[in-house]
Amino acid sequence: MVEELAQADDAVAACVNAAAWALAEHELIAALDAAHRLEQRLAAVKLALIRELDARGTARAQGASSTPVWLRDRLRLTVPTARRLVDLAAALDTGNPGVRHALASADITLDQARVIADTVDTVQATAGAEAADKAIGVLVHWAGQFDPVLLRKLSTRILDHVAPDIADAAAAAALQAEAARAARDRHLTISEQTGGRLRLSGTLDAEAAGLLRAAIDPLSAPAGSDDTRTPGQRRHDALADVCRLTLRTGELPEHGGDSAQIVVTTSYDGLARQLQNGTLDTGLPFGAGALDTGLHLGAGTLDTGLHLGAGTLDTGLQLTPETVRRLACDATILPAVLAGAGQPLDVGRQRRLITGPLRRALVLRDRGCAFPGCDRPPRWCDAHHIHHWADGGQTSLDNAVLLCGHHHRHLHHSDWTVHLASDGHPEFIPPAWLNPEQVPRRNHYHRRT
């Protein structure tokens, strides 16, 4: 299969460089049809490969928390896209060979296959295998005429064509199946953009949609006749207000419900220069994390005399000096001295558990789960002792790494090892069976400073 796919890849590569402008119009249309047909057949092959990898447990064996997460890292897909591929591959493998054959024959598209597989599952559960087989024939025929959106609308009345005697009773079951699909497909994607902005996209099920509407609709109404915000801007501001109200309840899980904290960072070299120039009081207590009010860190002055510059959240997003100063009105100011390479050097007294100032230092360094390919943020992570506490390891920054729950367990029960590299950041050594050269790997999902 690998050799045959390589040959197909060579043939497609030759077409990429071909001069489309030289083709007659009928040849362009024929080439488009052929390319589309090939795309669907390759999708069928891809689904078969994904199904086999998922069944073998390859993703977890290689350290990923699930097959969709492994596909995201391997194929550079989004997790929702990868999850839909895994679900469709399983559906076509276990109960819809006719749909799989139609896709492999390029009689339907990948999106149409999702619609048909969902519909056939419903028919199978409500009317039996014979009606399901009839439904495949009808839906494949319809797929030759209708796009996936219209096909899904038509599919809601498929029983009128294949099992009219139970169509009415099955309508209620179809509604339940749709609710189950909505629950399965629910997701929210948060994508980082330039300038510290986030792009939100996703699909809410009916219940969550109702909750969101109930929460933001009252807050997104115009504030008056002079409110010049667009509807989209008002909804944005309403969502931010809901988040602020939630944080003030103090009832969120650990790491998620603390009041705002500003970690003021400066380089060790810069601090030393200021000490030499007499800017700071020589009695600055580094270990306790206290700051002299003469320390200059950037533009903007608080009422304490402390000067603040741009800030960085634990998610890696950067804030303007103005935003930092506004948050500082209701925040704890946590000074942290950084080494020249950005490694936290001293953020307070040492504790037995990795909490408080030591955990904040760990968050500053790792920015999230440090395991290669993981994008989970700090609030989802545990602090792991590199040299285990039970074996005499110390609770210190040099002996700690931030890991999400899955990768924390994986590291304890696998042949992966972790150490700090010469620059003070964690590196992971894969087992020899996965990488015979055991080349160290790093996490590249989290922004480094």
N, C-alpha and C positions, 0 to 999 in steps of 0.2 A: 504493500500500500504506500509506503514512504517513497519508493522509487517512482510509482505511477503518479503520485501527487507532485513529485519533483518535475516530472516530465510535463504535467499540466501547468505547473508554475512557469516553466520555460516558455511554453506556448503562449500563455497569457502575457508574459513579459514582452514577447515579440509583438503582440498586438498593441501593447501600450505605446510602443514607438512607431507604430504604423501610421501612415498619413491618412487620417480620416477624411480630410478635405478632398482626396482624390476619388472617393467612392461616389457612385451615383446615389440618388435619393433612395431607390429601392434597396440598394446594397447597405446603405446606412441603417435602414429599418431592419433588414435581415440580420445585420451584425448586432444591433441593439437587442433583438429578440434572442439571439444566440447567447449573448452575454448574460441576459436576464435568466435564461434557462440554466446556464452553467452556474450562476450564483445560487439558485435554489438547490441544485444537486449538491453543490459544495456544502450548503447549509445542512443537508441531510447527513453528509459524511461527518461534518463537524459535531452534530448532535450525537451521532453514534459514538464518536471518540469521547465526548464529554461524559456520556452515560457510562462508558466502560471505566474511565478514570474515577468517576464518582463512586461506582460500585466497588472498586478496588481500595478506596480510601487513600488514594495518592496524596490528596491535599493535606490531610492530618498527618500522614507519615512524613511529609516535608515541612511540617511546622505551622501550616495555616489552620485557622480555626474552622474553615468550611471550604467546600469546593468553590462557591462563588468568590470568596476572598482570594483563594489561590488563582482563579481565573483573572481576577482584577490585576493581580501582580504579574501574571504570566502574559496576558494578552492586552493589558492596558485598557480594560473595560471598566465601566462603573459597576459597583456591586449589584444594583437593581437589574441592570442588563444581564449580568452574569447569572443572577439568580433565576431570571426568566428562562435563560437557556437551559439551566440545569433542570428546572421544573418541566419544561417542554420535552427535553430528552427523556426524562423518566416517564412522562405520559405516553410518548410515542412508543417507548420500549415495552411498557407493561400492558397496555390495553388498546392501542390504536395502530396496529400494523398497516391497516389500510391507509391511514393518514400519512404514515411514514413512507409508504410506497408512492402515494400521490406527490409528496414533496420530492422524493428521489427522482420521480419521473418528470418533475418540473410542471406538473399540472396545477399546482397551487404554490403560493408564496409562503415564506416563513410566517408572516403575520396572519395569513389566512389559516395556516396550520394550527396556530394557537387558538383561533376562534373555533375551528372544527374540533380540535381535541377537547376543548372545554365543553362544547355542545354534545359531543358523542359520549363523554363521561356522564353527563346529565341524563341523556337518553338511556344509556346502559343501566343506570341506577333506577330509572323509573319505568322503563318499558322492556328491558331485557336485551339480550345479545342480538336477536334477529332484527329488532327495530334499530339498534345501533348500527348494524351493517347497512341497513337501508338508508339511515341518516348520512352515512359517509358518502354513499353514491349521490344522494341529493345535494349535499353541501359541496362536494367537489364539482358537481355540475354548475351550481350557483357561483362557485369561485371563479369560473371562467367568464362570468359576466359582471360580478360585483366586487368592489373593493372591500377590505377587511371591516371597515366601519359599518357599511350597509349589510355586509354578510352577517355580522353579529346581531343586527336588528332583526334580520329575517330569521335567524336561527332560533329566536325566542318562540317562534310558532312552528318549529320543525315537526313537532308531534302531530300537528294537523295533517301532515303529509305521510308520516310513517306509522302513526298509531293514533288515529282520530278517536278511538273509543276511550282513551284515557287522557286525552289532551287537556281537558279542563282541570282534572285532578292533578295533573303534572305541572300545571302553571304555578301552583303554590310551591311545589318542589323546586321549580326553576328559580323562583325568587330566593329560596333558601340557598340554592347553589350559587347564585350571583352574590349573595351576602358573604358566602364562604370565600369566593374568589376575591371579593373586595378586601376581606381580612387578610388573605394571603398576599395580595399585591400591594398592601399599604406600605409606604416607605416615605422617607424624607431625606433628601440629599442636600448636604451643605458643602458648597464648592467655594474655595478661597479665590478671590480675584485680586487685582492690583490695588494698592493703597489701603490694604486692610479690610476691604469690603467682602461680604459674603453673598453668594447667590443661592437662593432657596428654590428647590423644585421637588415635587413629589406628588403622591396621591393619597388622599385621606379616605378612610371608610366613612360610611354615613354617620356613625356616632361621633367620630372625631371631627368630622366636618361641622356637625351641629354644635359641638363644644366650641370650636374655633369661632364660628359665626356668633354664638352667644357671647363670647368673651370680647371680640374685637369690634363688633358692629356698634355697640354703644360708644366705644372710645374713638371710632373712626368717623363719627359725624362731624360736619364742619363746626368749627369753634365759634363761628359768627360770620357776619356778612363780609368782614375784612379778612377771612381765612383764605389765603391764596394757594394753599396746598392742593395738589391734584388728588383724586381718589386713591391712587396708588401710594402716594406719599402719606396720606392719612392712615391707610391700613398699615404701612410700615411703622409709623409712630405708635399706632395702637398696639402692635405686636411688642414693641419695645416696652410700652407701659405695662402690658401683661407680665412680661418677664421681670420688670422691677417689682411689681406687686407680689409675684411669686417668691422672689428672693427675700422680700421683707418678712414673709411668714416664718422663716426659720425652720420649716418643716421638710425641706428637701433632704435627700440622702447625704451621707458623708461626702465631703469635698464639693458638694453642689450648693449648700445653703449658707455659706459664710457671707458676711457683709463684704463689700468691696475692699480689696487690699491692693496697695500700690507698692511694688518692690522697686525701690530706687537703686539703680545700678550705676557703678562707675568703675573704670579700670584701675587696677592697682598702680600702674605707672603714673596715671594722671593724678591719683590721690597722693602718691609720693611726691610728685612735683609741687603740688599745692602745699604739702607739709613743709617742703624745703623753702618755699616762698613765704611761709608764715601765714597762709590763708586760713589754715585750721588751727584750732587750739591743740597743743601737743598732748593734752590729756584726753584725746578722743578715745573712748573705750571701744575698741574694735570688737572684742568678744561679746559684749552685751548688745552690740548693734546700734549704739547711740550715735547720732549725728550732731556735729556742731552746727549752729545756724549759719555759720559763714561759708558752708560748703556750697560751691557753685556747680550745678549740674546741667544748666541749660537756660533757656529763656523762660520767664514767668516766675513770679515770687508768691509764695503762700504767706498767710498772715503770721506764720512762725518765723519768716525770714528764709525758709528753705527754698532753693531754686530748683524747679523741676523742668526736665526736657521731655522728649517724646517717650511714651511708655509702651510696654509690650505685655499682652495678656498671656496666660498660661497656654492658650491655643496657638500662640505665635503671631496673632494679629497685632498690628502696631496702632497706637493711639497718638493723636496730635498733642502737643503741650497743653492746648486749651482744654482738651478732654481730660487729660491727666489732672489738671488743676481743679476741674469741676468735680471729678470723682474723689479727689483728696479731701473735699469738704466733709465726706461721710466715710472715711476710710482710715485704716490703720497703715501708717507709713513704715515700711519694712526695709531698712537699708541692707544692701548686700555688696560686699567688695569683691570684684572679679579680677582674676589673673589676666595677663596680657592676651591669652588665647580665648578668653571668654569663660574660663572655668571658675565657678564660684569658689572663693577661698575661705571666707569666714562670714557666717550668717547667724552666729549665736552660739550658745553653749551646747555641748554635746549631750545627747540623751540616749538611753538604752534603746528605745524604739525610734524608728525613722519617722518622726513627726515634727511639727512646728517648723522652726527655722531650718532644720536639716532637710526636711521634706521639700521646703520651698527652694532650697539650693539644688536639690535633685531635679525638681521641675524646671528650674532655670537651665540646667545642663542638658537634660534628655528631651524636654519639650513634649513628651508623651511616651507610649510604649516604645522601648528601644529595639525590640526584636525586628529583624529585617522584614520589610513588607507590611508592617502593621501601622495603621494610621489612627489608633485609638488615643484620645487625649488624656492628659494627666489625671483628670478626675475619675477615670475608669481604671486607674493603674494602682498596683501594689508596689511597695519598695522591697526589692529582693536583695538579700545579702549575697554578694559574690562568693565570699568565703563564709560558709554557713555559721550562724551564731552558735549553734550547738557544737560546732567543731573548733570554737575559739575565735571566730571572726569578730572583728570590731564593728560597732555601729558608727560608721563614718562615711563621708562622701566618697572616699576612695575605695570603699568596699560595698557600694550600693549601685543598683541599676533599677530603672523604672520599667515595670512590666505589667501588661494587662492580665486579667485573671487567667485567660486561656494560655498565654505564653508563659506565665509564671508556673502553672502546672506542667506545661510541656517541658520547660527547662529542667524541672525536678525529676521528670520521668523519661528523659531521652538522653541521647549522647551528645547533644549540643552543649557547648561550654561558652562562657563569656568572660572577658577581661577588659580592663581599661587600656586603651592604646596610649602611645606617648603623648598625644595631645589631650589626654584626660577624658576622652569620649569612649563609650562602650563599643566593643567589637565582638561578634559572635562567630565561633568556629563550628562549622557544620560537621556532622559525623562523616567518617571516611566513606561509608556506603553511598552517601548522597553526593559528596565532592571528594574524590580521592586525594586531590591536592590540599584540601581543607583550607582554602583561601578564606581569610576573615571577611565577614560581611557586616555592613552597617545599615542602619535605617536611614533612608533618604526622604521620608515623607514629612519629617518635622523640620521646620526652618531652624537653621543654626545661626547664632550671632557671633 
